[in-house]
Amino acid sequence: MEACFNSRMSAAVKNELVLPSDPTDFGDAPDHLLLILFASRCGSSYAGHLLANTPHFDQVREAFNVGHLAQVREKHNLADDGEAARWMITRHGTSKAFAAKCGQPGLIGAWHLGYLEAKFDRMNCLVLERRDRVAQAVSLFRAELSGRFHSPQKAAREVQLDDYDREKISVFHAVIDQVYDSLHRFLALTGKSYRTVYYEDICADPEAFVRDTCADMDLPMPATFDAEVRLEVLRDELSVEWIDRFKHGR
């Protein structure tokens, strides 16, 4: 893990976690486990909601994100973040399966808590990407400007056309590239097999994404599947304008 990710990030995540004094027992985790690796604004919420529309998952969340663990630990008066992770697995999975989304911090958190060591050999891994990383960088820049990273959130401010900043979008594009470089390095060094899934392909055929993921995990595809999700698409004409301007060097 230290060879794959920034050591300062690893140390920062570890310092924010409330680590157990003894290794957490993840022995009661379900048999079918999924890890979705991603960088921000690649459609991970959409993918997670689609999977949660099957009987195999209750919710698919960033279960090892430090902030989410802290919320669960405090709300349920748990001793440490290992117990919070166990709570996540029990409540957001089912008796058959559990899936977690992990960016770099979440993956580091799962490592520090011992979840990867305990269950990595039994996990299926997906890497979720966007074919259009410029669109992803624009989406991330807009989220930073507005404070709205997920559709249920309210924007702290309205983004205007004149807020366009090519240099800042370039920075976000480089950050996204770095995240995926780190994730692929992690998978290569661990020798873990994985499947790459693209957001654009999920949008084109959401049922195929769910069917293929169920097949990866040796889980049956539901006889009927509802692809409806309660998420608002944040991309609009302003996004299209900025993407075009960036791609044309303006």
C-alpha positions as CSV (number, residue, x, y, z in Angstrom):
1,M,0.0,0.0,0.0
2,E,2.8,2.4,0.9
3,A,4.3,1.8,-2.6
4,C,1.1,2.8,-4.3
5,F,-0.2,5.8,-2.5
6,N,1.2,9.1,-1.2
7,S,2.7,8.4,2.3
8,R,1.3,11.6,3.7
9,M,-2.2,10.6,2.6
10,S,-1.8,7.2,4.2
11,A,-0.6,8.8,7.4
12,A,-3.4,11.4,7.4
13,V,-6.1,8.7,7.0
14,K,-4.5,6.6,9.7
15,N,-4.4,9.5,12.1
16,E,-8.1,10.3,11.5
17,L,-9.2,6.7,12.1
18,V,-10.1,5.5,15.6
19,L,-8.3,2.2,15.3
20,P,-9.2,-0.8,17.4
21,S,-6.7,-2.1,20.0
22,D,-7.0,-5.6,18.6
23,P,-7.6,-6.6,15.0
24,T,-11.3,-6.4,13.9
25,D,-12.9,-9.8,13.2
26,F,-14.5,-9.6,9.7
27,G,-15.3,-13.3,9.8
28,D,-19.0,-12.7,9.6
29,A,-18.8,-10.8,6.3
30,P,-20.9,-12.4,3.5
31,D,-19.4,-14.8,1.0
32,H,-19.7,-12.4,-2.0
33,L,-17.7,-9.2,-1.7
34,L,-17.2,-6.4,-4.2
35,L,-14.8,-3.5,-4.2
36,I,-15.5,-0.6,-6.6
37,L,-12.4,1.6,-7.1
38,F,-12.9,5.0,-8.5
39,A,-11.9,8.7,-8.7
40,S,-14.4,11.5,-7.9
41,R,-17.2,12.3,-10.4
42,C,-17.1,9.1,-12.4
43,G,-20.6,8.0,-11.7
44,S,-20.0,5.9,-8.6
45,S,-23.2,6.9,-7.0
46,Y,-25.2,5.9,-10.1
47,A,-23.4,2.5,-10.3
48,G,-24.0,1.9,-6.5
49,H,-27.7,2.8,-6.8
50,L,-28.2,0.4,-9.7
51,L,-26.6,-2.5,-7.7
52,A,-28.7,-1.6,-4.7
53,N,-31.8,-2.1,-6.9
54,T,-31.1,-5.9,-6.7
55,P,-31.9,-8.0,-3.6
56,H,-28.1,-8.6,-3.1
57,F,-27.2,-5.2,-1.7
58,D,-29.0,-2.8,0.6
59,Q,-26.8,0.2,-0.1
60,V,-23.5,0.6,-1.9
61,R,-21.5,3.4,-0.1
62,E,-18.0,4.6,0.6
63,A,-18.1,2.3,3.7
64,F,-14.4,2.8,4.6
65,N,-14.4,6.6,4.2
66,V,-13.1,8.2,7.4
67,G,-16.0,10.7,7.6
68,H,-18.7,8.0,7.1
69,L,-17.1,5.7,9.7
70,A,-17.0,8.6,12.2
71,Q,-20.7,9.3,11.7
72,V,-21.6,5.7,12.2
73,R,-19.3,5.3,15.2
74,E,-20.7,8.4,16.9
75,K,-24.4,7.8,16.1
76,H,-24.3,4.2,17.3
77,N,-21.9,4.7,20.2
78,L,-19.4,2.2,18.8
79,A,-15.9,1.7,20.3
80,D,-13.8,2.2,17.2
81,D,-13.9,2.4,13.4
82,G,-13.4,-1.3,13.1
83,E,-16.8,-1.8,14.8
84,A,-18.2,1.0,12.5
85,A,-16.9,-0.9,9.5
86,R,-18.6,-4.1,10.7
87,W,-21.8,-2.1,11.2
88,M,-21.5,-0.9,7.6
89,I,-21.1,-4.5,6.3
90,T,-24.0,-5.8,8.3
91,R,-26.4,-2.9,7.5
92,H,-25.5,-2.1,3.9
93,G,-24.9,-5.6,2.7
94,T,-27.1,-8.7,2.9
95,S,-26.6,-12.2,4.0
96,K,-25.3,-12.9,0.5
97,A,-23.2,-9.9,-0.5
98,F,-21.5,-6.6,0.4
99,A,-20.1,-4.0,-1.9
100,A,-18.0,-0.9,-1.0
101,K,-16.9,2.0,-3.1
102,C,-13.4,3.1,-2.5
103,G,-11.4,6.1,-3.7
104,Q,-7.8,6.4,-2.5
105,P,-8.7,7.4,1.1
106,G,-11.3,4.7,1.4
107,L,-8.9,2.0,0.1
108,I,-6.3,3.2,2.6
109,G,-8.9,3.1,5.4
110,A,-9.9,-0.4,4.5
111,W,-6.2,-1.4,4.7
112,H,-5.6,0.2,8.0
113,L,-8.7,-1.4,9.5
114,G,-7.6,-4.9,8.4
115,Y,-10.5,-5.4,6.0
116,L,-8.2,-5.9,2.9
117,E,-5.9,-8.3,4.7
118,A,-8.8,-10.3,6.0
119,K,-10.9,-10.5,2.8
120,F,-9.0,-9.3,-0.2
121,D,-8.5,-12.8,-1.7
122,R,-12.3,-13.3,-1.8
123,M,-13.1,-9.9,-3.3
124,N,-14.2,-9.1,-6.8
125,C,-12.8,-5.7,-8.0
126,L,-14.2,-3.2,-10.5
127,V,-12.4,-0.1,-11.6
128,L,-15.0,2.6,-12.5
129,E,-13.8,5.2,-15.0
130,R,-15.1,7.7,-17.5
131,R,-13.9,7.6,-21.1
132,D,-14.1,11.4,-21.1
133,R,-11.7,12.5,-18.4
134,V,-12.1,16.2,-19.5
135,A,-15.8,15.9,-18.7
136,Q,-14.9,14.3,-15.3
137,A,-12.4,17.1,-14.5
138,V,-15.0,19.7,-15.4
139,S,-17.6,18.0,-13.2
140,L,-15.1,17.9,-10.3
141,F,-14.2,21.6,-10.8
142,R,-17.9,22.6,-10.8
143,A,-18.5,20.5,-7.7
144,E,-15.7,22.4,-6.0
145,L,-17.1,25.7,-7.0
146,S,-20.7,25.0,-6.0
147,G,-20.1,22.7,-3.0
148,R,-22.5,20.2,-4.6
149,F,-20.8,16.9,-5.0
150,H,-23.9,14.7,-5.0
151,S,-27.4,15.4,-6.4
152,P,-29.2,15.4,-3.1
153,Q,-26.9,18.3,-1.9
154,K,-27.9,21.9,-2.3
155,A,-25.4,24.2,-4.1
156,A,-23.7,26.7,-1.9
157,R,-23.5,29.0,-4.9
158,E,-24.6,29.1,-8.5
159,V,-21.8,28.4,-11.0
160,Q,-21.6,31.0,-13.8
161,L,-20.2,30.7,-17.3
162,D,-17.5,33.2,-16.5
163,D,-16.2,30.9,-13.7
164,Y,-14.4,28.8,-16.3
165,D,-10.8,28.4,-15.5
166,R,-8.7,26.3,-17.8
167,E,-5.7,26.0,-15.5
168,K,-7.8,24.7,-12.6
169,I,-9.6,22.2,-14.8
170,S,-6.1,21.0,-15.9
171,V,-5.1,20.5,-12.3
172,F,-8.2,18.4,-11.7
173,H,-7.5,16.4,-14.8
174,A,-4.0,15.6,-13.6
175,V,-5.3,14.6,-10.1
176,I,-7.8,12.2,-11.7
177,D,-4.9,10.7,-13.8
178,Q,-2.8,10.3,-10.6
179,V,-5.6,8.6,-8.8
180,Y,-6.1,6.0,-11.5
181,D,-2.3,5.5,-11.8
182,S,-2.2,4.7,-8.1
183,L,-5.2,2.4,-8.2
184,H,-3.8,0.5,-11.1
185,R,-0.4,0.3,-9.5
186,F,-2.1,-1.2,-6.4
187,L,-3.9,-3.8,-8.4
188,A,-0.8,-4.7,-10.4
189,L,1.4,-5.1,-7.2
190,T,-1.2,-7.2,-5.5
191,G,-1.8,-9.3,-8.6
192,K,-5.5,-8.8,-8.3
193,S,-7.7,-9.4,-11.3
194,Y,-10.3,-6.8,-12.1
195,R,-12.7,-5.5,-14.7
196,T,-12.8,-1.9,-15.9
197,V,-16.3,-0.4,-16.3
198,Y,-17.0,2.9,-17.9
199,Y,-19.6,5.3,-16.8
200,E,-20.7,6.1,-20.3
201,D,-21.3,2.3,-21.0
202,I,-23.4,2.1,-17.7
203,C,-25.5,5.0,-18.9
204,A,-26.1,3.3,-22.3
205,D,-27.1,0.0,-20.8
206,P,-27.5,0.0,-17.0
207,E,-29.0,-3.5,-16.9
208,A,-26.0,-5.0,-18.7
209,F,-23.7,-3.4,-16.0
210,V,-25.7,-5.0,-13.2
211,R,-26.0,-8.4,-15.1
212,D,-22.2,-8.5,-15.7
213,T,-21.4,-7.5,-12.1
214,C,-23.8,-10.2,-10.7
215,A,-22.1,-12.7,-13.0
216,D,-18.6,-11.6,-11.8
217,M,-19.8,-12.4,-8.2
218,D,-21.6,-15.6,-9.0
219,L,-24.9,-14.0,-8.0
220,P,-28.1,-14.5,-9.9
221,M,-29.5,-11.7,-12.0
222,P,-33.0,-10.8,-10.7
223,A,-35.7,-12.0,-13.0
224,T,-36.9,-8.4,-13.2
225,F,-34.7,-5.3,-12.8
226,D,-35.7,-1.7,-12.3
227,A,-33.0,0.7,-13.6
228,E,-34.8,3.8,-12.1
229,V,-32.6,5.7,-9.6
230,R,-33.4,8.8,-7.6
231,L,-30.4,10.8,-8.8
232,E,-30.3,14.1,-10.7
233,V,-27.8,14.4,-13.6
234,L,-25.7,17.5,-12.8
235,R,-24.3,17.9,-16.3
236,D,-25.9,20.7,-18.2
237,E,-25.3,23.1,-21.1
238,L,-22.7,25.0,-19.1
239,S,-20.7,21.7,-18.6
240,V,-20.9,21.0,-22.4
241,E,-19.6,24.6,-23.1
242,W,-16.7,24.2,-20.7
243,I,-15.8,20.8,-22.0
244,D,-15.8,22.1,-25.6
245,R,-13.7,25.1,-24.6
246,F,-11.1,23.0,-22.8
247,K,-10.8,20.4,-25.7
248,H,-10.3,23.2,-28.2
249,G,-7.5,24.8,-26.1
250,R,-9.4,27.8,-25.0
